[in-house]
Amino acid sequence: MEKGPSPFEAVLKQIDMVAEKLKLDPSTVEKIKHPRKIVIVSVPIKMDDGRIKVFTGYRVQFDMARGPYKGGIRYHPNVDLDEIKALAAWMTWKCAVMDIPYGGAKGGITCNPKEMSKGELERLTRKYTAMLLDEIGPYKDVPAPDVYTDAQTMVWIMDTYSQFKGYLVPEVVTGKPVELGGSEGREEATGRGIAICAREAAKHLGIDLKGARVAVQGFGNVGKAVAKLLYEMGCKIIAVSDSRGGIYRADGLNLPAVIEHKLKAGQLSSFEGCEGITNEELLELECEVLVPAALENQITEANADRIRAKIVVEGANGPSTPGARQIMQERGIFVVPDILANGGGVTVSYFEWTQNLHREHWTEEEVNRKLEEKMVRAFDNVLEVAKKHNVSMADAAYILAISRVKDAHEKLGLWP
Ligand code: NAD
């Protein structure tokens, strides 16, 4: 994986690019370049062997001009302040592109959850929540799952917060299990949004999705859902992969069978009747749609000139480096950037929060219909900006997002 510039340096460069393009007032730019609040906590917990260990936890609240802070919590050994600051800024832009009434935030704990027991993870999550009790809240800052945190983690946060309040507060987090206030359709929401973007991009370019060749890197929550939904739309899924490598079949994979196999075998490579393929080879396949849905920095300046897809829909966060995006753009590849493409997840999180606040439970059809509307509108808005300024979809998404946040700041003014 290419080690690019620091993620937060990339954020500042994106803001500068937009400021220059839109000739923004330097005072407003100065205001949106700085996270509003950074909280760092030392979280002591008792490990299973009786030792006390102290973990570093972060919550970065980047911007709240458009609504309460919103963003996931990541548990990973590489979590550091620079990364969390960048992710918090990207959440701000993502919520603005999707036009949902949230600001942006991100949290994380530097830890290796693969080496921790469930009990240790529960104690870590509850203690971290207790230490952030005054920072989070349904109208203040609403966390969600991210890398190596899940619906169970959200339940621990909800329960800890609720215990302190003395009543159940489901709207303090999103990404909960359906039985405890989670939304129908949340699990597939990110994949559904990506599939909608692929469909809209194909429509824009005059490509027929029926029989279109699709390659998907990553077969987790996001990759599996995208592959399934594009298969149902009539696409030919020619390759999919997970961390161990991928499988390829020129005539298209039998996707339901692949999903069943992955569920049983835990990996893809032993699926019969197709060729093995590496993750690098998958990215370079000739196809209509490529969806990198695994990790960041997969398409870099080293391989961008070998990408042969007509459309790249960025399912993961940051799967292409800025330099790689530029190369693909110059080569006529239509790239749908991450802050638009994977915005379906936070959109359905917003639906979950809305349902919780009103003590409602929407059907899956209703959730999917509302998501469809939001995704198509966001895609059209970004495309309009791209045409108006004659820029790529990626630059257009940043222009749209940052100008929405800037508008909110200008209208709010500065007090005192
Ligand atoms: P996940 O953990 O469920 O799945 C990740 C997948 O990537 C797995 O199939 C794993 O085997 C595969 N993988 C890991 N290392 C790989 C490698 N070196 N090469 C190829 N594949 C590899 O995660 P997810 O929730 O599907 O998230 C994937 C990406 O989408 C992440 O960048 C995440 O931040 C982003 N994202 C997720 C959501 C969401 O709702 N889950 C929302 C927005 C963005």
Residues whose N, C-alpha, C, O or C-beta is under 5 A from the ligand:
A	BS01	NAD	T190 G218 F219 G220 N221 V222 G223 S241 D242 S243 N279 A293 A294 L295 G315 A316 N317 N342 G345
